[in-house]
Every structure is written in C-alpha cells, then in structure tokens.
C-alpha cells in the first residue's frame, strides 16, 4: 500500500503487473519490473528486462544505452499515473516532447548483470505538462545515463 503523496511506499513494492496498468504499453514493451519507492516529486523503479534477449528494443543482438531513455519515460508515466490515482483522478497520458542534457556513461545496457535503477524527479509542472530529471544506474550506483525530459499532456 502506498501513501502516494507524502512518504512514498508504506508497504511492499508495486510489482510489474500493477505498474503496467499505468503506462500505455503492454506485454514485453512494459520494461519496468517494480516501483521501489515514490512520492509526489519522484519515483525509483527497478528493471531486469535489459538482460532479456527478447527485449523489443534490442537491435543487432544488443540493447544500446540510448534505449535507457524509454525506461526513464516509462518511469515518468508510472509516476504520473500513481500521482493521479492518489488524487482520485485518471492520468490522461502524455508524450515525450524534448530531451536535454542527455549523458550516456556506457554504450550498452544488455551487458549489465545487475538490475537497473530508474529514477525520475519532477522539476516543474504546468497544467498537464512536466519537466523531469532522470537517471539510470546499476544496483551498485554506477551512473549509466542521465538527462532532462519535457513531457506534454495528451489532449
């Protein structure tokens, strides 16, 4: 159970099935496995799908680090859905409108044995549009990629 807006998780993790209901993707395109913690400003998710040979983002047998942006975008969507649900509303969804200051620390994600930690922190909200800072790291805290995304509300 979450308290949603003040302290993040008050019970167990939010698992794969539930978080997939909060994004517009289904099946193997739902890349995240769990929500580790969240509150009104930020979310931390975990993923192991980067190791899956059947990951739908793979090409030429590899998952490039740039695909980590999709992991971050899904974390932002889950955050928006959880916050809307905590307010008794339904998230209308959005689309990734801009990326800034993206820094890739590695070239590939598929070679990492540890789970990915996907963090997103809301920096600004205007109406249904948001700016998030995001980062991916491995379980040991090694930075993999980071950046800033603008998400525009779907109308």
TORMAR-69157 format. One record per residue: x, y, z of N, C-alpha, C in turn; residue in one letter. Coordinates in steps of 0.05 Angstrom, whole numbers, padded with zeros to 5 digits, always signed. Example, Ala and Ser with C-alpha at 12.3 -4.5 7.8 and 13.67 -1.06 7.14 Angstrom:
% residues 2
+00264-00114+00156+00246-00090+00156+00264-00066+00156A+00257-00045+00142+00273-00021+00143+00258+00001+00157S
***
This chain:
% residues 155
+00017-00024+00000+00000+00000+00000+00018+00025+00000X+00010+00045-00016+00025+00069-00016+00009+00091-00003X+00024+00110+00009+00010+00134+00018+00010+00154-00004X+00025+00148-00026+00023+00163-00051+00036+00190-00052X+00030+00207-00033+00038+00234-00037+00059+00244-00016X+00061+00231+00006+00079+00243+00026+00104+00227+00031X+00102+00201+00035+00125+00187+00043+00133+00164+00025X+00120+00162+00002+00127+00141-00017+00115+00115-00008X+00130+00094-00009+00120+00067-00003+00117+00064+00027X+00093+00054+00035+00089+00047+00063+00087+00017+00066X+00084+00002+00044+00082-00026+00045+00102-00038+00026X+00094-00060+00013+00112-00073-00006+00115-00058-00032X+00132-00068-00049+00137-00055-00075+00112-00058-00093X+00110-00040-00112+00090-00042-00133+00102-00060-00154X+00089-00082-00161+00100-00101-00179+00094-00095-00209X+00105-00112-00226+00104-00109-00255+00075-00107-00265X+00058-00125-00256+00030-00124-00267+00016-00098-00261X+00018-00089-00237+00005-00064-00230+00017-00040-00244X+00043-00039-00246+00055-00015-00259+00049-00015-00288X+00046-00038-00300+00039-00039-00329+00011-00027-00335X-00006-00026-00314-00032-00013-00318-00030+00017-00319X-00007+00028-00312-00003+00057-00310+00011+00069-00334X+00019+00052-00354+00032+00062-00378+00017+00052-00402X+00021+00065-00425+00006+00057-00449+00018+00033-00464X+00038+00020-00452+00050-00003-00465+00040-00029-00452X+00041-00051-00467+00033-00077-00457+00054-00098-00464X+00051-00121-00451+00068-00143-00457+00097-00137-00452X+00114-00147-00470+00143-00143-00466+00152-00114-00468X+00135-00097-00478+00143-00068-00481+00140-00054-00454X+00128-00066-00434+00128-00056-00407+00154-00064-00395X+00174-00046-00395+00202-00053-00389+00208-00053-00360X+00193-00040-00343+00199-00038-00315+00188-00062-00300X+00201-00070-00278+00192-00093-00263+00179-00086-00236X+00187-00064-00224+00177-00056-00198+00181-00027-00192X+00165-00016-00175+00169+00011-00164+00181+00006-00136X+00205+00016-00133+00218+00013-00107+00208+00033-00087X+00204+00058-00096+00194+00080-00079+00183+00102-00096X+00165+00118-00085+00155+00142-00099+00142+00160-00079X+00141+00185-00087+00125+00205-00072+00116+00226-00093X+00106+00248-00084+00094+00268-00102+00115+00280-00122X+00140+00278-00115+00161+00291-00132+00178+00271-00148X+00180+00247-00138+00200+00229-00152+00191+00200-00150X+00204+00184-00166+00200+00155-00167+00226+00141-00172X+00229+00117-00161+00251+00099-00167+00240+00072-00175X+00246+00063-00198+00237+00037-00208+00260+00018-00212X+00254-00007-00214+00274-00028-00219+00267-00043-00245X+00288-00051-00259+00283-00066-00284+00305-00087-00288X+00297-00110-00299+00316-00130-00307+00312-00138-00336X+00293-00125-00350+00288-00132-00378+00311-00125-00396X+00329-00109-00387+00353-00102-00404+00369-00127-00410X+00367-00148-00394+00382-00173-00398+00368-00193-00416X+00342-00187-00422+00326-00206-00437+00333-00206-00467X+00341-00228-00477+00348-00229-00506+00324-00222-00524X+00299-00224-00513+00275-00218-00529+00265-00189-00523X+00281-00173-00510+00274-00145-00505+00267-00132-00532X+00243-00120-00534+00234-00109-00560+00251-00085-00570X+00267-00073-00553+00284-00051-00562+00311-00060-00572X+00317-00085-00569+00343-00095-00579+00345-00094-00609X+00368-00088-00619+00374-00090-00648+00402-00100-00651X+00406-00116-00671+00432-00128-00676+00443-00142-00651X+00425-00154-00636+00433-00170-00613+00442-00154-00588X+00436-00128-00588+00445-00112-00565+00424-00091-00558X+00425-00082-00533+00408-00061-00523+00426-00037-00517X+00425-00017-00534+00442+00006-00532+00433+00024-00508X+00452+00039-00497+00446+00055-00474+00425+00076-00480X+00424+00086-00504+00404+00106-00511+00375+00096-00506X+00372+00070-00507+00345+00059-00502+00337+00062-00472X+00356+00069-00456+00350+00075-00428+00331+00098-00425X+00329+00115-00445+00310+00137-00445+00282+00127-00444X+00276+00105-00458+00250+00093-00457+00244+00082-00428X+00264+00071-00415+00260+00062-00387+00252+00086-00370X+00266+00108-00374+00261+00133-00358+00233+00144-00365X+00226+00144-00390+00199+00154-00398+00177+00137-00386X+00181+00111-00384+00161+00094-00371+00160+00100-00341X+00182+00105-00329+00182+00112-00300+00167+00138-00296X+00170+00158-00314+00155+00183-00312+00125+00178-00315X+00118+00160-00334+00090+00154-00338+00078+00140-00314X+00093+00122-00302+00083+00108-00278+00080+00129-00255X+00099+00147-00253+00097+00168-00232+00072+00185-00236X+00068+00193-00260+00043+00209-00266+00018+00194-00260X+00018+00168-00267-00006+00152-00261-00011+00148-00231X+00011+00143-00216+00008+00139-00187-00001+00165-00174X+00010+00187-00182+00002+00213-00170-00027+00219-00177X-00035+00214-00202-00063+00219-00209-00082+00201-00193X-00074+00176-00190-00091+00157-00175-00093+00165-00146X-00071+00175-00135-00071+00184-00107-00090+00208-00103X-00094+00224-00124-00113+00247-00123-00141+00239-00130X-00145+00213-00136-00172+00203-00144-00178+00210-00173X-00158+00214-00189-00161+00221-00218-00150+00199-00235X-00153+00203-00261-00141+00184-00281-00121+00200-00297X-00098+00189-00301-00077+00202-00318-00085+00202-00347X-00083+00225-00360-00091+00226-00388-00067+00218-00406X-00044+00214-00395-00021+00206-00411-00008+00230-00423X+00014+00225-00436+00029+00247-00449+00049+00236-00469X+00065+00253-00480+00085+00245-00499+00111+00260-00493X+00133+00247-00499+00159+00258-00495+00163+00279-00516X+00166+00305-00508+00167+00327-00527+00196+00336-00531X+00213+00334-00511+00241+00343-00514+00259+00329-00494X+00284+00326-00502+00305+00316-00485+00327+00336-00484X+00339+00340-00461+00362+00358-00458+00382+00345-00440X+00407+00354-00443+00429+00346-00426+00432+00316-00422X+00426+00301-00443+00428+00272-00441+00458+00264-00441X+00466+00249-00421+00494+00240-00419+00493+00209-00416X+00507+00196-00434+00509+00167-00434+00537+00160-00422X+00536+00144-00401+00562+00136-00388+00572+00109-00398X+00554+00094-00411+00561+00068-00422+00550+00067-00450X+00558+00047-00465+00547+00045-00493+00525+00025-00495X+00524+00005-00476+00504-00016-00477+00493-00021-00450X+00467-00030-00449+00455-00038-00424+00453-00068-00421X+00452-00082-00443+00448-00111-00442+00471-00127-00429X+00494-00115-00426+00517-00129-00415+00518-00125-00384X+00500-00110-00373+00500-00105-00344+00485-00128-00330X+00498-00141-00311+00485-00163-00297+00465-00154-00276X+00471-00131-00263+00454-00121-00241+00428-00109-00252X+00408-00108-00235+00383-00094-00243+00389-00064-00247X+00372-00052-00264+00374-00023-00269+00357-00009-00248X+00367+00013-00238+00351+00032-00221+00345+00056-00238X+00319+00061-00242+00310+00082-00259+00296+00103-00242X+00308+00126-00240+00298+00148-00223+00288+00171-00240X+00266+00183-00232+00256+00207-00245+00246+00226-00224X+00252+00251-00227+00245+00271-00207+00232+00295-00221X+00207+00300-00214+00192+00322-00226+00204+00349-00218X+00211+00365-00237+00223+00391-00232+00204+00414-00235X+00184+00410-00253+00165+00431-00259+00140+00419-00270X+00117+00430-00263+00091+00422-00274+00076+00447-00281X+00066+00448-00306+00049+00470-00315+00026+00457-00329X+00002+00458-00317-00021+00444-00327-00015+00414-00327X-00018+00402-00350-00012+00373-00353+00015+00368-00365X+00033+00388-00366+00059+00384-00377+00080+00385-00355X+00101+00370-00359+00121+00365-00337+00149+00367-00348X+00168+00374-00330+00196+00371-00336+00207+00352-00314X+00220+00332-00322+00232+00312-00304+00262+00311-00308X+00278+00308-00287+00305+00299-00289+00304+00269-00286X+00321+00255-00300+00320+00225-00298+00349+00215-00298X+00351+00191-00287+00377+00177-00287+00373+00147-00286X+00392+00133-00297+00393+00104-00295+00420+00097-00283X+00419+00078-00264+00444+00068-00252+00441+00039-00248X+00463+00025-00242+00461-00003-00235+00457-00005-00205X+00454-00030-00196+00449-00035-00167+00472-00025-00149X+00496-00022-00160+00519-00013-00145+00521+00018-00145X+00502+00031-00159+00503+00060-00160+00519+00072-00183X+00530+00055-00201+00545+00065-00224+00526+00080-00243X+00532+00105-00249+00515+00120-00267+00517+00109-00295X+00494+00106-00308+00492+00095-00335+00483+00116-00355X+00463+00132-00348+00455+00154-00365+00438+00173-00348X+00436+00198-00357+00421+00218-00343+00412+00239-00363X+00392+00255-00355+00383+00276-00373+00358+00290-00361X+00346+00306-00378+00322+00321-00371+00302+00317-00394X+00277+00312-00387+00256+00308-00407+00233+00326-00402X+00221+00336-00424+00196+00350-00423+00174+00332-00433X+00154+00329-00417+00131+00312-00424+00107+00330-00427X+00093+00328-00450+00070+00345-00456+00045+00327-00453X+00024+00339-00441-00001+00324-00437-00014+00318-00464X-00027+00294-00465-00042+00287-00488-00070+00300-00485X-00080+00311-00506-00106+00324-00505-00126+00308-00520X
***
